[in-house]
């Protein structure tokens, strides 16, 4: 898309979607199926994690509870909770499990 493409289709595209794409591009518009848009959105740059957030994330990935994460990093449990909430916001997730899955997909964890 950065190189100027007006559309991107997967090879298993339905016939109707292919024709719709051709019409849209011919009319000067872009065409991006929702599935492709979702994949591209995953690759958009997101807010960077701080080194401390990465430390907390790594320990989350090891299955450690907040208390042990705090002890391991010499910070309070309240501070750990703050870092976890920041991780959730930056990774756009709602749970520890989801945070770990997203972090793995993005290559942030090496477990």
DSSP file (Angstrom, degrees, kcal/mol; ACC not computed):
  #  RESIDUE AA STRUCTURE BP1 BP2  ACC     N-H-->O    O-->H-N    N-H-->O    O-->H-N    TCO  KAPPA ALPHA  PHI   PSI    X-CA   Y-CA   Z-CA
    1    1 A X    >         0   0    0      0, 0.0     3,-1.5     0, 0.0     7,-0.0   0.000 360.0 360.0 360.0 -37.1    0.0    0.0    0.0
    2    2 A X  T 3   +     0   0    0      1,-0.3     0, 0.0     2,-0.1     0, 0.0   0.815 360.0  57.8 -64.4 -27.9    2.9    2.3    0.7
    3    3 A X  T 3  S-     0   0    0      1,-0.0    -1,-0.3     0, 0.0     0, 0.0   0.464 131.8 -88.8 -83.2  -0.7    4.2    1.7   -2.8
    4    4 A X  S <  S+     0   0    0     -3,-1.5    -2,-0.1     1,-0.3    -1,-0.0   0.503  70.6 155.5 111.1   4.2    0.9    2.9   -4.3
    5    5 A X        -     0   0    0      1,-0.1    -1,-0.3    25,-0.0     3,-0.1  -0.362  31.0-157.1 -63.5 145.0   -1.3   -0.1   -4.5
    6    6 A X  S    S+     0   0    0      1,-0.2    25,-2.4    24,-0.1     2,-0.3   0.549  72.5  10.2 -98.9 -12.0   -5.0    0.7   -4.5
    7    7 A X  E     -a   31   0A   0     23,-0.2     2,-0.3    25,-0.0    -1,-0.2  -0.982  54.6-155.3-158.3 163.9   -6.1   -2.7   -3.2
    8    8 A X  E     -a   32   0A   0     23,-1.0    25,-0.6    -2,-0.3     2,-0.3  -0.930  17.9-177.7-147.3 123.0   -4.9   -5.9   -1.7
    9    9 A X        -     0   0    0     -2,-0.3     2,-0.2    23,-0.1    -2,-0.0  -0.901  24.7-123.3-121.6 149.7   -6.8   -9.2   -2.0
   10   10 A X    >   -     0   0    0     -2,-0.3     3,-1.5     1,-0.1    26,-0.0  -0.566  31.1-113.4 -84.5 156.6   -6.2  -12.6   -0.7
   11   11 A X  T 3  S+     0   0    0      1,-0.3    -1,-0.1    -2,-0.2    -2,-0.0   0.689 114.2  59.0 -68.8 -16.4   -6.0  -15.5   -3.2
   12   12 A X  T 3  S+     0   0    0      2,-0.0    -1,-0.3     0, 0.0    -2,-0.0   0.096  77.5 146.8 -96.9  24.9   -9.2  -17.1   -1.9
   13   13 A X    <   -     0   0    0     -3,-1.5     2,-0.1     1,-0.1    -4,-0.0  -0.272  52.3-112.3 -61.2 141.8  -11.2  -14.0   -2.6
   14   14 A X     >  -     0   0    0      1,-0.1     4,-2.2     4,-0.0     5,-0.2  -0.438  23.9-116.0 -73.3 151.9  -14.8  -14.6   -3.6
   15   15 A X  H  > S+     0   0    0      1,-0.2     4,-2.3     2,-0.2     5,-0.2   0.886 114.5  51.7 -55.6 -45.2  -15.8  -13.7   -7.1
   16   16 A X  H  > S+     0   0    0      1,-0.2     4,-2.4     2,-0.2    -1,-0.2   0.884 109.5  50.3 -62.5 -39.0  -18.2  -10.9   -6.1
   17   17 A X  H  > S+     0   0    0      2,-0.2     4,-2.4     1,-0.2    -1,-0.2   0.881 108.3  52.8 -68.1 -37.4  -15.6   -9.3   -3.9
   18   18 A X  H  X S+     0   0    0     -4,-2.2     4,-2.3     2,-0.2    -2,-0.2   0.928 111.0  46.4 -61.1 -46.1  -13.1   -9.4   -6.8
   19   19 A X  H  X S+     0   0    0     -4,-2.3     4,-2.3     2,-0.2    -2,-0.2   0.895 111.7  51.4 -64.7 -39.7  -15.6   -7.6   -9.1
   20   20 A X  H  X S+     0   0    0     -4,-2.4     4,-2.5     1,-0.2    -1,-0.2   0.911 109.6  51.0 -62.8 -40.8  -16.4   -5.1   -6.4
   21   21 A X  H  X S+     0   0    0     -4,-2.4     4,-2.7     2,-0.2     5,-0.3   0.924 108.7  50.4 -61.1 -46.2  -12.7   -4.4   -6.0
   22   22 A X  H  X S+     0   0    0     -4,-2.3     4,-2.4     1,-0.2    -1,-0.2   0.920 111.9  48.0 -59.8 -44.5  -12.2   -3.9   -9.7
   23   23 A X  H  X S+     0   0    0     -4,-2.3     4,-1.6     2,-0.2    -1,-0.2   0.920 112.8  48.3 -62.7 -44.0  -15.1   -1.4   -9.8
   24   24 A X  H  <>S+     0   0    0     -4,-2.5     5,-2.5     2,-0.2    -2,-0.2   0.932 114.7  43.9 -63.9 -47.2  -13.8    0.5   -6.7
   25   25 A X  H ><5S+     0   0    0     -4,-2.7     3,-1.7     1,-0.2    -1,-0.2   0.897 111.1  54.4 -67.0 -39.7  -10.3    0.8   -8.0
   26   26 A X  H 3<5S+     0   0    0     -4,-2.4    -1,-0.2    -5,-0.3    -2,-0.2   0.834 105.2  55.0 -61.4 -31.9  -11.5    1.7  -11.5
   27   27 A X  T 3<5S-     0   0    0     -4,-1.6    -1,-0.3    -5,-0.2    -2,-0.2   0.424 126.1-103.3 -82.2   2.1  -13.5    4.5   -9.9
   28   28 A X  T < 5S+     0   0    0     -3,-1.7    -3,-0.2     1,-0.3     2,-0.2   0.544  84.1 117.8  91.7   7.0  -10.3    5.9   -8.3
   29   29 A X      < -     0   0    0     -5,-2.5    -1,-0.3    -6,-0.2     2,-0.3  -0.566  63.3-113.8-101.4 168.1  -11.0    4.5   -4.8
   30   30 A X        -     0   0    0     -2,-0.2     2,-0.4    -3,-0.1   -23,-0.2  -0.666  22.4-154.5 -96.2 158.7   -9.1    2.1   -2.7
   31   31 A X  E     +a    7   0A   0    -25,-2.4   -23,-1.0    -2,-0.3     2,-0.4  -0.973  18.8 166.0-138.1 121.1  -10.5   -1.3   -1.7
   32   32 A X  E     -a    8   0A   0     -2,-0.4   -23,-0.1   -25,-0.2     5,-0.1  -0.919  30.3-134.6-137.7 108.8   -9.4   -3.2    1.3
   33   33 A X    >>  -     0   0    0    -25,-0.6     4,-2.5    -2,-0.4     3,-0.5  -0.256  28.0-112.6 -59.1 149.4  -11.4   -6.2    2.6
   34   34 A X  H 3> S+     0   0    0      1,-0.2     4,-2.4     2,-0.2     5,-0.2   0.852 116.0  54.8 -54.1 -39.0  -12.0   -6.2    6.4
   35   35 A X  H 3> S+     0   0    0      1,-0.2     4,-1.6     2,-0.2    -1,-0.2   0.898 111.6  44.1 -63.5 -39.6   -9.9   -9.3    6.9
   36   36 A X  H <> S+     0   0    0     -3,-0.5     4,-2.4     2,-0.2    -2,-0.2   0.903 111.7  53.2 -71.1 -41.6   -6.9   -7.6    5.2
   37   37 A X  H  X S+     0   0    0     -4,-2.5     4,-2.4     1,-0.2    -2,-0.2   0.893 107.8  51.7 -60.3 -40.2   -7.5   -4.3    7.0
   38   38 A X  H  X S+     0   0    0     -4,-2.4     4,-1.5    -5,-0.2    -1,-0.2   0.912 109.6  49.2 -63.7 -42.5   -7.4   -6.2   10.3
   39   39 A X  H  X S+     0   0    0     -4,-1.6     4,-0.7     1,-0.2    -2,-0.2   0.908 112.6  47.6 -63.2 -42.2   -4.1   -7.9    9.4
   40   40 A X  H >< S+     0   0    0     -4,-2.4     3,-0.9     1,-0.2     4,-0.4   0.883 106.9  57.2 -66.2 -38.0   -2.6   -4.5    8.4
   41   41 A X  H >< S+     0   0    0     -4,-2.4     3,-1.1     1,-0.3    -1,-0.2   0.846  99.4  59.9 -62.5 -33.9   -3.8   -2.9   11.6
   42   42 A X  H 3< S+     0   0    0     -4,-1.5    -1,-0.3     1,-0.2    -2,-0.2   0.783 105.0  50.4 -62.7 -26.6   -1.9   -5.5   13.6
   43   43 A X  T << S+     0   0    0     -3,-0.9    -1,-0.2    -4,-0.7    -2,-0.2   0.497  82.2 115.4 -93.3  -4.2    1.3   -4.3   12.0
   44   44 A X  S <  S-     0   0    0     -3,-1.1     2,-0.1    -4,-0.4    -3,-0.0  -0.370  79.9 -98.7 -64.3 143.2    0.8   -0.6   12.7
   45   45 A X        -     0   0    0      1,-0.0     2,-0.2    -2,-0.0    -1,-0.1  -0.393  45.7-163.4 -63.5 139.4    3.3    0.9   15.0
   46   46 A X        -     0   0    0      1,-0.1     2,-0.1    -3,-0.1    45,-0.1  -0.663  36.4 -66.5-116.3 174.3    2.1    1.1   18.5
   47   47 A X        -     0   0    0     43,-0.3    -1,-0.1    -2,-0.2     2,-0.1  -0.406  62.8-111.8 -61.4 132.8    3.2    3.0   21.6
   48   48 A X        -     0   0    0     -2,-0.1     2,-0.3     1,-0.1    -1,-0.1  -0.349  24.3-122.4 -70.7 145.9    6.6    1.7   22.6
   49   49 A X        -     0   0    0      1,-0.1    -1,-0.1    -3,-0.1     2,-0.1  -0.663  25.3-120.7 -85.5 143.4    6.9   -0.2   25.9
   50   50 A X     >  -     0   0    0     -2,-0.3     4,-2.3     1,-0.1     5,-0.2  -0.364  27.7-106.9 -75.2 161.8    9.4    1.1   28.5
   51   51 A X  H  > S+     0   0    0      1,-0.2     4,-1.9     2,-0.2     5,-0.1   0.888 123.0  50.5 -56.6 -38.2   12.2   -1.2   29.6
   52   52 A X  H  > S+     0   0    0      2,-0.2     4,-2.5     1,-0.2    -1,-0.2   0.901 108.1  51.7 -68.3 -40.1   10.5   -1.7   32.9
   53   53 A X  H  > S+     0   0    0      1,-0.2     4,-2.8     2,-0.2    -1,-0.2   0.889 108.7  51.8 -62.5 -37.9    7.2   -2.6   31.2
   54   54 A X  H  X S+     0   0    0     -4,-2.3     4,-2.4     2,-0.2    -1,-0.2   0.885 108.4  51.5 -65.0 -37.7    9.2   -5.2   29.2
   55   55 A X  H  X S+     0   0    0     -4,-1.9     4,-2.0     2,-0.2    -2,-0.2   0.939 112.5  45.5 -61.5 -46.8   10.6   -6.6   32.4
   56   56 A X  H  X S+     0   0    0     -4,-2.5     4,-2.4     1,-0.2    -2,-0.2   0.917 112.3  51.8 -62.7 -43.5    7.1   -6.9   33.9
   57   57 A X  H  X S+     0   0    0     -4,-2.8     4,-2.4     1,-0.2    -1,-0.2   0.900 107.6  52.2 -60.5 -42.6    5.8   -8.4   30.6
   58   58 A X  H  X S+     0   0    0     -4,-2.4     4,-0.9     1,-0.2    -1,-0.2   0.913 111.8  45.9 -60.6 -43.4    8.6  -11.0   30.6
   59   59 A X  H  <>S+     0   0    0     -4,-2.0     5,-2.0     2,-0.2    -1,-0.2   0.841 109.5  54.5 -71.7 -32.6    7.7  -12.0   34.2
   60   60 A X  H ><5S+     0   0    0     -4,-2.4     3,-2.0     1,-0.2    -1,-0.2   0.921 105.0  55.1 -59.8 -43.1    4.0  -12.1   33.3
   61   61 A X  H 3<5S+     0   0    0     -4,-2.4    -1,-0.2     1,-0.3    -2,-0.2   0.754 102.2  56.4 -62.8 -25.1    4.9  -14.5   30.5
   62   62 A X  T 3<5S-     0   0    0     -4,-0.9    -1,-0.3    -3,-0.2    -2,-0.2   0.460 120.1-112.3 -84.7  -1.7    6.6  -16.7   33.1
   63   63 A X  T < 5 +     0   0    0     -3,-2.0     2,-0.2     1,-0.2    -3,-0.2   0.637  62.0 155.9  84.4  14.3    3.3  -16.8   35.0
   64   64 A X      < -     0   0    0     -5,-2.0    -1,-0.2     1,-0.1     2,-0.1  -0.513  39.6-125.3 -78.4 141.6    4.4  -14.9   38.0
   65   65 A X     >  -     0   0    0     -2,-0.2     4,-2.3     1,-0.1     3,-0.4  -0.358  32.5 -98.5 -77.2 165.9    1.8  -13.1   40.2
   66   66 A X  H  > S+     0   0    0      1,-0.2     4,-2.9     2,-0.2     5,-0.2   0.863 121.3  56.8 -53.1 -41.6    2.2   -9.3   40.9
   67   67 A X  H  > S+     0   0    0      1,-0.2     4,-2.1     2,-0.2    -1,-0.2   0.918 111.1  42.0 -60.3 -45.1    3.7   -9.9   44.3
   68   68 A X  H  > S+     0   0    0     -3,-0.4     4,-2.5     2,-0.2    -1,-0.2   0.841 112.5  54.5 -72.3 -32.9    6.6  -12.0   42.9
   69   69 A X  H  X S+     0   0    0     -4,-2.3     4,-1.7     2,-0.2    -2,-0.2   0.943 109.9  47.9 -62.6 -46.1    7.1   -9.7   40.0
   70   70 A X  H  X>S+     0   0    0     -4,-2.9     5,-2.4     1,-0.2     4,-0.9   0.920 112.4  48.2 -59.7 -45.2    7.4   -6.8   42.5
   71   71 A X  H  <5S+     0   0    0     -4,-2.1     3,-0.5     1,-0.2    -1,-0.2   0.905 111.7  50.3 -62.8 -41.1    9.9   -8.8   44.6
   72   72 A X  H  <5S+     0   0    0     -4,-2.5    -1,-0.2     1,-0.2    -2,-0.2   0.793 119.4  36.1 -68.1 -28.4   11.9   -9.7   41.5
   73   73 A X  H  <5S-     0   0    0     -4,-1.7    -1,-0.2     2,-0.2    -2,-0.2   0.391 108.4-119.4-105.7   1.9   12.1   -6.2   40.3
   74   74 A X  T  <5S+     0   0    0     -4,-0.9     2,-0.3    -3,-0.5    -3,-0.2   0.900  74.7 118.1  59.2  44.0   12.4   -4.5   43.7
   75   75 A X      < -     0   0    0     -5,-2.4    -1,-0.2    -6,-0.2    -2,-0.2  -0.899  68.7 -93.3-131.8 163.6    9.2   -2.5   43.2
   76   76 A X     >  -     0   0    0     -2,-0.3     4,-2.0     1,-0.1     5,-0.1  -0.317  29.9-116.6 -76.2 161.3    5.9   -2.5   45.1
   77   77 A X  H  > S+     0   0    0      1,-0.2     4,-2.4     2,-0.2     5,-0.2   0.854 117.4  56.8 -62.8 -35.4    2.9   -4.5   44.1
   78   78 A X  H  > S+     0   0    0      2,-0.2     4,-1.9     1,-0.2    -1,-0.2   0.896 106.2  49.7 -62.9 -40.4    1.0   -1.3   43.4
   79   79 A X  H  > S+     0   0    0      2,-0.2     4,-2.3     1,-0.2    -2,-0.2   0.888 108.8  52.5 -66.0 -39.2    3.7   -0.2   41.0
   80   80 A X  H  X S+     0   0    0     -4,-2.0     4,-2.7     2,-0.2    -2,-0.2   0.938 108.0  51.2 -60.2 -46.7    3.5   -3.6   39.3
   81   81 A X  H  X S+     0   0    0     -4,-2.4     4,-2.4     1,-0.2    -1,-0.2   0.886 108.8  52.0 -58.8 -39.3   -0.3   -3.2   38.9
   82   82 A X  H  X S+     0   0    0     -4,-1.9     4,-2.1     2,-0.2    -1,-0.2   0.920 110.8  47.1 -63.1 -43.7    0.4    0.2   37.4
   83   83 A X  H  X S+     0   0    0     -4,-2.3     4,-2.5     2,-0.2    -2,-0.2   0.894 110.7  52.3 -65.1 -39.6    2.8   -1.3   34.8
   84   84 A X  H  X S+     0   0    0     -4,-2.7     4,-2.6     2,-0.2    -2,-0.2   0.924 109.5  49.0 -63.4 -43.9    0.4   -4.1   34.0
   85   85 A X  H  X S+     0   0    0     -4,-2.4     4,-2.2     1,-0.2    -1,-0.2   0.899 111.1  50.2 -62.2 -40.1   -2.4   -1.5   33.3
   86   86 A X  H  X S+     0   0    0     -4,-2.1     4,-2.7     2,-0.2    -1,-0.2   0.900 109.8  51.1 -64.0 -40.7   -0.1    0.5   31.1
   87   87 A X  H  X S+     0   0    0     -4,-2.5     4,-2.7     2,-0.2     5,-0.2   0.929 108.8  51.3 -60.4 -45.7    0.8   -2.7   29.2
   88   88 A X  H  X>S+     0   0    0     -4,-2.6     5,-2.3     1,-0.2     4,-0.9   0.921 112.8  46.0 -57.9 -44.9   -2.9   -3.5   28.7
   89   89 A X  H  <5S+     0   0    0     -4,-2.2     3,-0.5     3,-0.2    -2,-0.2   0.942 115.4  44.8 -65.0 -48.0   -3.5   -0.1   27.3
   90   90 A X  H  <5S+     0   0    0     -4,-2.7   -43,-0.3     1,-0.2    -2,-0.2   0.838 119.4  41.3 -68.0 -33.5   -0.4   -0.1   25.0
   91   91 A X  H  <5S-     0   0    0     -4,-2.7    -1,-0.2    -5,-0.2    -2,-0.2   0.525 106.8-127.8 -90.2  -6.1   -1.1   -3.6   23.8
   92   92 A X  T  <5 +     0   0    0     -4,-0.9     2,-0.3    -3,-0.5    -3,-0.2   0.950  63.1 131.4  57.8  53.6   -4.8   -2.9   23.5
   93   93 A X      < -     0   0    0     -5,-2.3    -1,-0.2    -6,-0.1    -2,-0.1  -0.809  54.1-149.5-129.8 169.8   -5.7   -6.0   25.5
   94   94 A X  S    S+     0   0    0     -2,-0.3     2,-0.3     1,-0.1    -6,-0.1   0.458  74.9  35.3-119.3  -5.8   -8.0   -6.9   28.5
   95   95 A X  S  > S-     0   0    0      1,-0.1     4,-2.3    -7,-0.1     5,-0.1  -0.944  75.9-112.4-146.4 165.2   -6.2   -9.7   30.2
   96   96 A X  H  > S+     0   0    0     -2,-0.3     4,-2.5     2,-0.2     5,-0.2   0.910 117.5  52.8 -62.9 -43.0   -2.8  -11.1   31.1
   97   97 A X  H  > S+     0   0    0      1,-0.2     4,-2.2     2,-0.2    -1,-0.2   0.923 111.0  46.0 -60.3 -45.0   -3.3  -14.1   28.7
   98   98 A X  H  > S+     0   0    0      1,-0.2     4,-2.8     2,-0.2     5,-0.2   0.889 110.4  54.2 -65.6 -39.2   -4.2  -11.8   25.9
   99   99 A X  H  X S+     0   0    0     -4,-2.3     4,-2.6     1,-0.2    -2,-0.2   0.914 110.2  46.6 -60.6 -43.1   -1.2   -9.5   26.7
  100  100 A X  H  X S+     0   0    0     -4,-2.5     4,-2.4     2,-0.2    -1,-0.2   0.900 112.5  50.0 -67.0 -40.9    1.2  -12.5   26.5
  101  101 A X  H  X S+     0   0    0     -4,-2.2     4,-2.3    -5,-0.2    -2,-0.2   0.934 113.8  44.7 -63.5 -46.0   -0.4  -13.7   23.2
  102  102 A X  H  X S+     0   0    0     -4,-2.8     4,-2.1     1,-0.2    -2,-0.2   0.917 112.6  51.8 -64.4 -43.4   -0.1  -10.3   21.6
  103  103 A X  H  <>S+     0   0    0     -4,-2.6     5,-3.0    -5,-0.2     6,-0.7   0.897 109.7  49.7 -61.5 -40.5    3.5   -9.8   22.9
  104  104 A X  H ><5S+     0   0    0     -4,-2.4     3,-1.3     3,-0.2    -1,-0.2   0.937 109.7  50.7 -62.1 -46.4    4.4  -13.2   21.5
  105  105 A X  H 3<5S+     0   0    0     -4,-2.3    -2,-0.2     1,-0.3    -1,-0.2   0.858 112.6  47.3 -60.1 -35.0    2.9  -12.3   18.1
  106  106 A X  T 3<5S-     0   0    0     -4,-2.1    -1,-0.3    -5,-0.2    -2,-0.2   0.454 115.4-115.5 -86.8  -0.3    4.9   -9.0   18.1
  107  107 A X  T < 5S+     0   0    0     -3,-1.3    -3,-0.2    -4,-0.4    -2,-0.1   0.741  77.7 128.1  75.7  22.2    8.1  -10.7   19.1
  108  108 A X      < +     0   0    0     -5,-3.0     2,-0.4    -6,-0.2    -4,-0.2   0.697  64.1  54.3 -83.6 -19.4    8.3   -8.9   22.4
  109  109 A X        -     0   0    0     -6,-0.7     2,-0.3    -9,-0.1    -2,-0.1  -0.897  57.5-165.8-116.8 145.0    8.8  -12.1   24.4
  110  110 A X              0   0    0     -2,-0.4    -6,-0.0     1,-0.1   -52,-0.0  -0.649 360.0 360.0-125.7  73.7   11.3  -14.8   24.0
  111  111 A X              0   0    0     -2,-0.3    -1,-0.1   -50,-0.0    -7,-0.0   0.429 360.0 360.0 -94.7 360.0    9.9  -17.6   26.1
